């Protein structure tokens, strides 16, 4: 007689735990990243990251990235 399996088994449990761990990691990253970067490079990285998240079209992403570049140049200028 064959033994009937009830439930997912170990492989299923490991897959579900992996999915939860991956989702938890990305949620942690989203909630803990600093939007107010102290230095110019950090501010530019945050701006570029925001462009990648919000811009779905290539032209809009390029405009957003150019604005980030201008802001970084203004930040790096000595008279800011």
C-alpha positions as CSV (number, residue, x, y, z in Angstrom):
1,X,0.0,0.0,0.0
2,X,1.1,3.5,-0.7
3,X,1.5,6.1,2.0
4,X,-0.7,9.1,1.4
5,X,0.9,12.5,1.8
6,X,-1.0,15.1,3.8
7,X,0.5,18.6,3.7
8,X,3.3,20.1,1.7
9,X,6.3,18.1,2.9
10,X,9.7,19.5,3.7
11,X,10.5,20.8,0.2
12,X,7.3,22.8,0.1
13,X,7.9,24.2,3.6
14,X,11.5,25.3,2.5
15,X,10.1,27.0,-0.6
16,X,7.5,28.9,1.3
17,X,10.1,29.9,4.0
18,X,12.4,31.1,1.2
19,X,9.6,33.2,-0.4
20,X,8.8,34.8,3.0
21,X,12.5,35.5,3.7
22,X,13.0,37.1,0.4
23,X,9.8,39.2,0.8
24,X,10.9,40.2,4.3
25,X,14.3,41.3,3.1
26,X,12.9,43.5,0.4
27,X,10.3,45.0,2.8
28,X,13.1,45.7,5.3
29,X,15.2,47.4,2.6
30,X,12.2,49.5,1.5
31,X,11.4,50.7,5.0
32,X,14.9,51.3,6.3
33,X,16.6,53.2,3.5
34,X,17.3,56.8,4.2
35,X,15.6,59.3,1.9
36,X,17.5,62.2,3.4
37,X,21.1,61.4,2.5
38,X,23.7,63.4,4.2
39,X,26.2,63.6,1.3
40,X,25.8,64.4,-2.4
41,X,26.6,60.9,-3.6
42,X,24.0,59.4,-1.3
43,X,21.5,61.9,-2.4
44,X,22.2,61.1,-6.1
45,X,21.9,57.4,-5.4
46,X,18.6,57.9,-3.7
47,X,17.4,60.0,-6.6
48,X,18.4,57.5,-9.2
49,X,16.8,54.7,-7.2
50,X,13.6,56.8,-7.1
51,X,13.8,57.2,-10.9
52,X,14.0,53.5,-11.5
53,X,11.0,52.9,-9.2
54,X,8.7,55.5,-10.6
55,X,9.5,55.9,-14.3
56,X,8.1,53.2,-16.6
57,X,9.0,54.8,-19.9
58,X,12.6,55.3,-21.1
59,X,12.1,59.0,-21.9
60,X,10.7,59.7,-18.5
61,X,13.5,57.8,-16.8
62,X,16.1,59.6,-18.8
63,X,14.7,63.0,-17.8
64,X,14.5,62.0,-14.2
65,X,18.1,60.8,-14.2
66,X,19.3,64.1,-15.9
67,X,17.5,66.0,-13.1
68,X,19.3,63.8,-10.5
69,X,22.7,64.6,-12.3
70,X,22.0,68.3,-12.2
71,X,21.0,68.2,-8.5
72,X,24.2,66.3,-7.8
73,X,26.3,68.9,-9.6
74,X,24.6,71.7,-7.7
75,X,25.2,69.8,-4.4
76,X,28.9,69.4,-5.2
77,X,29.4,73.0,-6.1
78,X,31.4,74.9,-3.5
79,X,28.8,77.7,-2.9
80,X,25.8,75.5,-2.0
